[in-house]
Amino acid sequence: MAKLEIRCPICSKWDKIEILDGAVKNVKKGLLAVNITPGMICDHSFIAYVDNNLTVRECFIVDFKIEAPEVEISQKEDDKALPEAEQIRFDLIKLNLPEKSMIFIFNAIFFGKKIIILSEDQFLYNHIINFFRNAMQDLFKFGLLIMSEESYKKVKVKYEDYIVFKKSNIIHGKSKLFQYKKLNVEKSITQKFLAEYEPTTGFIILRNEIQKAYEFSKELAEFISDNQKEIITTKALIDRINEKKKERVKKDYLTFLLNIVKNYFKVEIPKIEGVSDFLGYF
Protein backbone atom coordinates (compact mmCIF):
# COMPACT_ATOMS: atom_id res chain seq x y z
CA MET A 1 0.00 0.00 0.00
CA ALA A 2 1.22 3.51 -0.83
CA LYS A 3 0.78 6.26 1.74
CA LEU A 4 -0.18 9.81 0.81
CA GLU A 5 -0.03 12.85 3.06
CA ILE A 6 -3.05 15.00 2.19
CA ARG A 7 -4.15 18.34 3.60
CA CYS A 8 -7.78 19.47 3.47
CA PRO A 9 -8.17 22.65 1.34
CA ILE A 10 -10.98 23.84 3.64
CA CYS A 11 -9.79 23.38 7.22
CA SER A 12 -6.08 22.57 6.59
CA LYS A 13 -6.25 19.42 8.72
CA TRP A 14 -3.95 16.74 7.32
CA ASP A 15 -3.48 13.01 7.61
CA LYS A 16 -2.01 10.07 5.76
CA ILE A 17 -4.20 7.79 3.70
CA GLU A 18 -3.39 4.53 1.95
CA ILE A 19 -4.07 3.63 -1.66
CA LEU A 20 -3.36 0.46 -3.61
CA ASP A 21 0.14 0.22 -5.11
CA GLY A 22 -1.35 -0.83 -8.42
CA ALA A 23 -3.37 2.35 -8.68
CA VAL A 24 -0.23 4.49 -8.54
CA LYS A 25 1.79 2.27 -10.88
CA ASN A 26 -0.86 2.62 -13.55
CA VAL A 27 -0.64 6.41 -13.55
CA LYS A 28 1.63 6.87 -16.55
CA LYS A 29 -0.14 9.92 -17.89
CA GLY A 30 -2.27 12.53 -16.20
CA LEU A 31 -3.20 12.34 -12.53
CA LEU A 32 -4.81 9.92 -10.14
CA ALA A 33 -7.98 11.39 -8.65
CA VAL A 34 -8.49 10.31 -5.05
CA ASN A 35 -11.96 11.01 -3.70
CA ILE A 36 -11.65 12.08 -0.04
CA THR A 37 -14.92 11.50 1.80
CA PRO A 38 -15.98 12.87 5.22
CA GLY A 39 -14.25 10.99 8.02
CA MET A 40 -11.11 10.05 6.10
CA ILE A 41 -9.22 13.18 7.18
CA CYS A 42 -11.82 15.58 8.54
CA ASP A 43 -15.51 16.36 8.08
CA HIS A 44 -15.06 17.66 4.53
CA SER A 45 -15.08 15.97 1.14
CA PHE A 46 -12.82 16.92 -1.76
CA ILE A 47 -10.67 15.44 -4.50
CA ALA A 48 -6.88 15.12 -4.29
CA TYR A 49 -4.99 14.88 -7.59
CA VAL A 50 -1.81 12.79 -7.30
CA ASP A 51 0.95 12.22 -9.87
CA ASN A 52 2.96 9.04 -10.36
CA ASN A 53 5.62 10.27 -7.91
CA LEU A 54 3.05 10.28 -5.10
CA THR A 55 3.06 14.07 -5.10
CA VAL A 56 -0.28 15.72 -4.37
CA ARG A 57 -0.62 18.30 -7.14
CA GLU A 58 -4.02 19.75 -6.27
CA CYS A 59 -6.70 19.41 -3.62
CA PHE A 60 -9.97 20.91 -4.69
CA ILE A 61 -13.69 20.92 -4.04
CA VAL A 62 -15.20 20.47 -7.48
CA ASP A 63 -18.67 20.41 -8.95
CA PHE A 64 -17.75 17.61 -11.34
CA LYS A 65 -16.89 15.10 -8.63
CA ILE A 66 -15.52 11.81 -9.86
CA GLU A 67 -17.61 9.04 -8.36
CA ALA A 68 -15.05 6.26 -8.11
CA PRO A 69 -12.67 6.57 -5.13
CA GLU A 70 -9.64 6.08 -7.35
CA VAL A 71 -9.79 6.99 -11.02
CA GLU A 72 -6.87 7.37 -13.38
CA ILE A 73 -7.18 10.42 -15.59
CA SER A 74 -5.36 9.60 -18.82
CA GLN A 75 -5.45 10.64 -22.44
CA LYS A 76 -7.64 7.62 -23.19
CA GLU A 77 -10.16 8.71 -20.57
CA ASP A 78 -10.45 12.43 -21.28
CA ASP A 79 -14.20 12.12 -21.79
CA LYS A 80 -14.59 10.58 -18.32
CA ALA A 81 -12.38 13.15 -16.63
CA LEU A 82 -14.35 15.94 -18.31
CA PRO A 83 -18.00 14.82 -18.27
CA GLU A 84 -20.43 15.84 -20.99
CA ALA A 85 -17.51 16.92 -23.18
CA GLU A 86 -16.19 15.78 -26.49
CA GLN A 87 -12.58 14.75 -26.40
CA ILE A 88 -10.50 17.92 -26.38
CA ARG A 89 -7.52 18.08 -28.74
CA PHE A 90 -5.10 19.88 -26.47
CA ASP A 91 -2.32 19.55 -29.04
CA LEU A 92 -4.32 21.58 -31.55
CA ILE A 93 -5.20 24.18 -28.93
CA LYS A 94 -1.58 24.67 -27.88
CA LEU A 95 -0.29 24.77 -31.45
CA ASN A 96 -2.89 27.18 -32.83
CA LEU A 97 -3.84 29.43 -29.93
CA PRO A 98 -0.88 31.62 -28.88
CA GLU A 99 -0.32 32.10 -25.15
CA LYS A 100 -0.93 35.85 -25.36
CA SER A 101 -4.17 35.29 -27.26
CA MET A 102 -5.35 32.77 -24.65
CA ILE A 103 -4.58 35.27 -21.86
CA PHE A 104 -6.57 37.99 -23.64
CA ILE A 105 -9.54 35.67 -24.25
CA PHE A 106 -9.67 34.63 -20.59
CA ASN A 107 -9.49 38.32 -19.65
CA ALA A 108 -12.36 39.14 -22.02
CA ILE A 109 -14.51 36.35 -20.55
CA PHE A 110 -13.78 37.52 -16.99
CA PHE A 111 -14.86 41.02 -18.08
CA GLY A 112 -18.12 39.68 -19.50
CA LYS A 113 -17.23 40.56 -23.09
CA LYS A 114 -18.38 38.75 -26.23
CA ILE A 115 -15.59 37.45 -28.42
CA ILE A 116 -14.82 36.77 -32.07
CA ILE A 117 -11.71 34.85 -33.09
CA LEU A 118 -10.61 35.25 -36.70
CA SER A 119 -9.20 32.05 -38.18
CA GLU A 120 -8.96 30.56 -41.64
CA ASP A 121 -8.74 27.01 -40.26
CA GLN A 122 -12.33 25.80 -40.08
CA PHE A 123 -11.32 22.44 -38.60
CA LEU A 124 -10.23 24.30 -35.44
CA TYR A 125 -13.56 26.01 -34.75
CA ASN A 126 -15.23 23.25 -32.74
CA HIS A 127 -12.01 22.38 -30.91
CA ILE A 128 -11.49 25.96 -29.69
CA ILE A 129 -15.12 26.45 -28.66
CA ASN A 130 -15.15 23.07 -26.90
CA PHE A 131 -11.94 23.98 -25.03
CA PHE A 132 -13.28 27.25 -23.62
CA ARG A 133 -16.76 25.82 -22.97
CA ASN A 134 -15.30 23.04 -20.84
CA ALA A 135 -12.73 25.30 -19.18
CA MET A 136 -15.51 27.62 -17.97
CA GLN A 137 -17.70 24.73 -16.69
CA ASP A 138 -20.94 26.70 -17.12
CA LEU A 139 -19.70 29.17 -14.49
CA PHE A 140 -18.64 32.19 -16.54
CA LYS A 141 -21.20 32.64 -19.32
CA PHE A 142 -19.66 33.91 -22.55
CA GLY A 143 -20.33 34.40 -26.23
CA LEU A 144 -17.66 33.10 -28.61
CA LEU A 145 -17.77 33.10 -32.41
CA ILE A 146 -15.07 31.96 -34.81
CA MET A 147 -15.03 32.99 -38.46
CA SER A 148 -12.72 33.86 -41.32
CA GLU A 149 -11.49 37.42 -41.69
CA GLU A 150 -13.33 37.75 -45.00
CA SER A 151 -16.61 36.65 -43.42
CA TYR A 152 -16.11 39.08 -40.55
CA LYS A 153 -15.54 42.04 -42.87
CA LYS A 154 -18.90 41.38 -44.53
CA VAL A 155 -20.87 41.40 -41.27
CA LYS A 156 -18.72 43.34 -38.81
CA VAL A 157 -21.33 46.07 -38.36
CA LYS A 158 -23.45 43.46 -36.53
CA TYR A 159 -20.68 42.79 -34.03
CA GLU A 160 -19.72 46.23 -32.79
CA ASP A 161 -19.96 45.10 -29.17
CA TYR A 162 -17.59 42.14 -29.64
CA ILE A 163 -13.88 41.97 -28.91
CA VAL A 164 -12.25 40.67 -32.10
CA PHE A 165 -8.96 38.76 -32.03
CA LYS A 166 -6.65 37.71 -34.82
CA LYS A 167 -3.97 35.54 -33.24
CA SER A 168 -2.49 37.77 -30.50
CA ASN A 169 -3.75 41.03 -31.98
CA ILE A 170 -6.93 42.89 -31.04
CA ILE A 171 -8.62 43.89 -34.29
CA HIS A 172 -11.64 45.53 -32.68
CA GLY A 173 -12.65 46.31 -29.12
CA LYS A 174 -11.58 48.11 -26.00
CA SER A 175 -7.80 47.85 -25.96
CA LYS A 176 -7.75 49.46 -22.50
CA LEU A 177 -8.99 46.15 -21.10
CA PHE A 178 -5.98 44.31 -22.45
CA GLN A 179 -2.99 45.90 -20.78
CA TYR A 180 -0.77 42.84 -21.01
CA LYS A 181 1.64 43.92 -18.28
CA LYS A 182 -1.23 44.14 -15.79
CA LEU A 183 -2.76 40.75 -16.54
CA ASN A 184 -0.57 38.87 -14.08
CA VAL A 185 -3.29 36.58 -12.74
CA GLU A 186 -4.56 35.70 -16.21
CA LYS A 187 -0.96 34.97 -17.23
CA SER A 188 -0.49 32.71 -14.23
CA ILE A 189 -3.72 30.81 -14.92
CA THR A 190 -2.82 30.31 -18.58
CA GLN A 191 0.78 29.34 -17.93
CA LYS A 192 -0.23 26.72 -15.36
CA PHE A 193 -2.14 25.00 -18.15
CA LEU A 194 0.52 25.40 -20.83
CA ALA A 195 3.44 24.42 -18.58
CA GLU A 196 2.11 20.94 -17.82
CA TYR A 197 3.62 18.19 -19.95
CA GLU A 198 0.44 16.14 -19.62
CA PRO A 199 -2.40 18.29 -21.02
CA THR A 200 -5.15 16.64 -18.97
CA THR A 201 -3.26 17.51 -15.79
CA GLY A 202 -2.93 21.10 -16.95
CA PHE A 203 -6.60 21.28 -17.87
CA ILE A 204 -7.70 20.07 -14.43
CA ILE A 205 -5.55 22.78 -12.85
CA LEU A 206 -6.94 25.37 -15.29
CA ARG A 207 -10.54 24.43 -14.45
CA ASN A 208 -9.78 24.61 -10.75
CA GLU A 209 -8.29 28.11 -11.13
CA ILE A 210 -11.32 29.29 -13.11
CA GLN A 211 -13.73 27.83 -10.55
CA LYS A 212 -11.77 29.53 -7.78
CA ALA A 213 -11.93 32.89 -9.60
CA TYR A 214 -15.68 32.53 -10.10
CA GLU A 215 -16.52 31.45 -6.55
CA PHE A 216 -14.26 34.03 -4.88
CA SER A 217 -15.50 36.93 -7.03
CA LYS A 218 -19.13 35.86 -6.57
CA GLU A 219 -18.60 35.87 -2.80
CA LEU A 220 -17.18 39.41 -2.99
CA ALA A 221 -20.01 40.56 -5.28
CA GLU A 222 -22.59 39.41 -2.73
CA PHE A 223 -20.65 40.94 0.16
CA ILE A 224 -20.27 44.33 -1.55
CA SER A 225 -23.92 44.36 -2.67
CA ASP A 226 -25.05 43.73 0.90
CA ASN A 227 -22.80 46.48 2.30
CA GLN A 228 -23.16 49.33 -0.20
CA LYS A 229 -23.75 51.86 2.58
CA GLU A 230 -20.84 50.67 4.69
CA ILE A 231 -17.18 51.67 4.53
CA ILE A 232 -15.33 48.77 2.92
CA THR A 233 -11.61 48.18 3.37
CA THR A 234 -9.25 45.85 1.56
CA LYS A 235 -8.76 44.04 4.87
CA ALA A 236 -12.51 43.43 5.11
CA LEU A 237 -12.57 41.94 1.62
CA ILE A 238 -9.53 39.74 2.21
CA ASP A 239 -10.95 38.63 5.57
CA ARG A 240 -14.26 37.78 3.90
CA ILE A 241 -12.57 35.47 1.41
CA ASN A 242 -10.50 33.91 4.18
CA GLU A 243 -13.62 33.35 6.30
CA LYS A 244 -15.75 31.84 3.54
CA LYS A 245 -13.15 30.14 1.33
CA LYS A 246 -10.32 29.45 3.79
CA GLU A 247 -7.70 31.22 1.69
CA ARG A 248 -5.95 34.54 2.26
CA VAL A 249 -5.55 36.26 -1.09
CA LYS A 250 -2.95 38.88 -1.95
CA LYS A 251 -3.81 42.36 -3.19
CA ASP A 252 -3.04 41.66 -6.85
CA TYR A 253 -5.44 38.71 -6.80
CA LEU A 254 -7.99 40.85 -4.96
CA THR A 255 -7.72 43.43 -7.75
CA PHE A 256 -8.34 40.65 -10.27
CA LEU A 257 -11.43 39.52 -8.34
CA LEU A 258 -12.80 43.05 -8.03
CA ASN A 259 -12.50 43.52 -11.78
CA ILE A 260 -14.70 40.46 -12.21
CA VAL A 261 -17.12 41.80 -9.59
CA LYS A 262 -17.48 45.08 -11.46
CA ASN A 263 -17.35 43.94 -15.07
CA TYR A 264 -18.87 40.45 -15.01
CA PHE A 265 -21.28 40.59 -12.06
CA LYS A 266 -22.03 44.29 -12.73
CA VAL A 267 -21.74 45.28 -9.07
CA GLU A 268 -20.73 48.88 -8.37
CA ILE A 269 -17.41 49.03 -6.55
CA PRO A 270 -17.42 51.68 -3.80
CA LYS A 271 -14.38 53.62 -2.71
CA ILE A 272 -12.18 51.29 -0.70
CA GLU A 273 -10.75 52.92 2.40
CA GLY A 274 -7.00 53.13 2.80
CA VAL A 275 -5.92 52.50 -0.79
CA SER A 276 -6.39 55.61 -2.86
CA ASP A 277 -5.06 54.17 -6.12
CA PHE A 278 -6.00 50.55 -5.56
CA LEU A 279 -8.90 50.69 -7.96
CA GLY A 280 -7.07 52.68 -10.60
CA TYR A 281 -7.11 49.63 -12.88
CA PHE A 282 -10.89 49.81 -13.10
N, C-alpha and C positions, 0 to 999 in steps of 0.2 A: 504493500500500500504506500502511495506517495502522500506526504503531508504538505499542506499549504497553509501559510499564515495569511489570514484574510482579515481586513479591518472594515467594519461597517461604515458606509459613506454617510450615514445619518447620525449615529451616536458616537462613532469612532471606537466603539468597543471592538477588541480583536480576539481571535482565538485560532487554533489550528484545527483544520478538518482533514479527513483522509479521503482520497479518491483512489480508484483502481489503477494499478500501474499500466494496464493495457490502454486505459483511456488516454493517458498522457503520451504513451508511445505512438499512438495513432495520429497524434496532432502533428502532421508534417507541414500543413499549410493552414493559415488562418489561426483561430483561437479556439480553445475549449471553453464553452460556456457552462459555468457551474451555478446551478440555481440554489441560492441560499434561502432556506425557508425559516420562519420564526422558530426560535428554540435552538437552532444550530449554533449561533453565535450570540444573538440577542433577540429582541422581540420583533425585529424588522425582517423584511424579505427584500432581496435584491439579487442581481446577477453579477458574478465575478468572472472576468475574462482572463484566461490563463494561457501563456504561450508554452511551447514545448520545452522550455528551460525552467518550468515551474515558477515563472515570474508572473505575478498578478499585474496585468496591464491596465485594467479598468475595473472599477466597481460602480455599478450604476443601477438606479431604479428606472426601469424602462416600461413603456406602455405596450411593447411588443414582446412580452415575456415568453421565453422559450419553455415549453411545458416539461420536456424531459429534464431530469436532474443533471445529466451530463450529455452535452451534444457537441459534436465536433463541427465547427464552422469551416468548411473547405470550399474550394472553387467548384466542386461538384455539387455542393449543397447550398449555393447562393440563394436559390428560391426558397429554401427552408429558413435560412438565416434572416431573409428579408421577406416576410410574408406578403402575399397579395402583390408581388412584384414579378415582372419578367426578369429574366437573367440580365444583369447589368454588365455591359462590356466595358470594364474599367480601363482596359488597354486603349480602347478607342477614345474614351474620355480624356485620358492623360495625354494622348498623342495629339489630339485635335482641339483641346480647350486649354489655352495658355494659362499659367498660374495667375497672372495679373488679371486676365479676363474673368477667371473663376472668382477671384477676390471681389471684383467689381459687381459681379452678378449676385453674390451673397449679400453684399452691401445694399444693392438695389432692393432685394427681397426684404431685408431687415427694415428698409425705409418704406416699405409698402408700395414700391413702384412697379409698374408693368414693364415688361422687357421684350425686346425683339433682338434676336441674334441673327446676323446676316451670314449665310454660309451657302456655298455652291454645292456642297456635298449632301445630297438629299438622304443618302443612306444613314447619315448621322442624326437626323432630326429626332427620330423616336428614341434613340439611345440617350441623347442629351436631355430630352424632356423627362424620360424615365429616371435618369440619374437625379435630377433636381427634385422631381416629385417624391421619390423615395427618401432622399436626404432630408426633406422638410417634414415627412411623416404626417401630413395633414395638420401640422401645427401652424406654421406660417403659410397663409393663403397667398398665392401669387399668380400672375398671368404671364405666360411665356409663349412667344411665337417664334418660329424659325422660318426664314424664307431667304430666297436669293436676293442679291442687291438689286437686280433688274426688277423683280416683282415688287420690292419695297418702294422703288422710285415711282412706280405706277400708282401706288395706293397710299403713299406716305402722309397725305393730308388727313387720312382717317386715323392716324396713329400719332397725333401731336403730343399726346400725354404719355407716350412710351419712352423709355430709355433705350436707345438703339446702339448695339455693339457690333463692331466688325473686328474680330480677333480681340486685341487688347485696346482698341481705340473706341472712343465714344463718338458716334456719328451724330447723334441727336439726343438732347436731354440736358439736365442740370449738371454741368461739370463740377459745380461747387460741392456736390455730394461726394464726388470721387477724388478726394485729396489723398492720393496714394500714401503719402508719408504719415497720414493720421489714421490709417486703417490698420492699426497694429493688431487688434483682436481678430479682425477678418483674415489678416495674413496668417496669424497663428492657427486659426481654425482650418484654413485651407492647407497650410503646410503640414499639419498633423496628418491629414489624409494623404497628401502626395508623398510624404517622407517614408511611409510604410512600404516595405518590400511586398508584403502580401496585401493586395487591394481590399480584400474583405475585412481584414483587421483595421485598415485605415478608414473604411466606410463605417464600421461600427463606432469608431472613435469620433468620426465626423458627425454622425447622427446624435451621439451623446452630447457633443458640444452644442449642436443646434437645439436639442431639447432643453439643455441647461439655459441657453440664451432666452428661449421662449418662456420657460417657467419662471426664471428670475425676473425678467422684464415685466411679465404679467403680474407678478407679485407686487412689484414697485408701482405699476399702473394702478392697481387697486388701492394700494396704500396712499398714493398721492391724491387720487380721486376722493378718498374718504377724509382727507385732511387738507383740503384746499384753503381753508381759512386759518390753518395753523402755520407757524414758522417751521420750515423743514430744513434740517441740516444734513450735510453729507454723512455725519456720524449716525444720524437717525436712519438714513437709508441703508447704510452698511450694516447697522445693527439689525434692521428688519430682515435683510437677507440672511444674516447669520442665525437669527431666531427661527425663521421659517424653513430655511434650506440647509442649515448647518454648515455654511461656508462663509468665510470672511473675504469679501472681494476687495481688490485694490481699486484706486480711484480711476485708473484708465479703463478698467472693466466696467466700473460704475457709469462712466461717461458713455461707453458703448451701450449699456442697458438703457440709460435715459434717452439716448437717441431713438431706440426702438419704442420706448414708452411714448415719446412725442410723435414720431413719424409713422409708426405702424399702428399703435393702439389709439393714436389721436387724443392723448391726454395732455392738457396744458401743463407745462412745467413751470412752477412758481420760482421766484428768486430763492436760491439756496443760500442760507446764511453762512458767512465765514469764508466763502470762496467766490470772490468778485468776478473772476474770469473763468470759472470752472465750466460755465455753460456757453463759453464763446463759440464752441464748435457747432452749436445749434443754429 
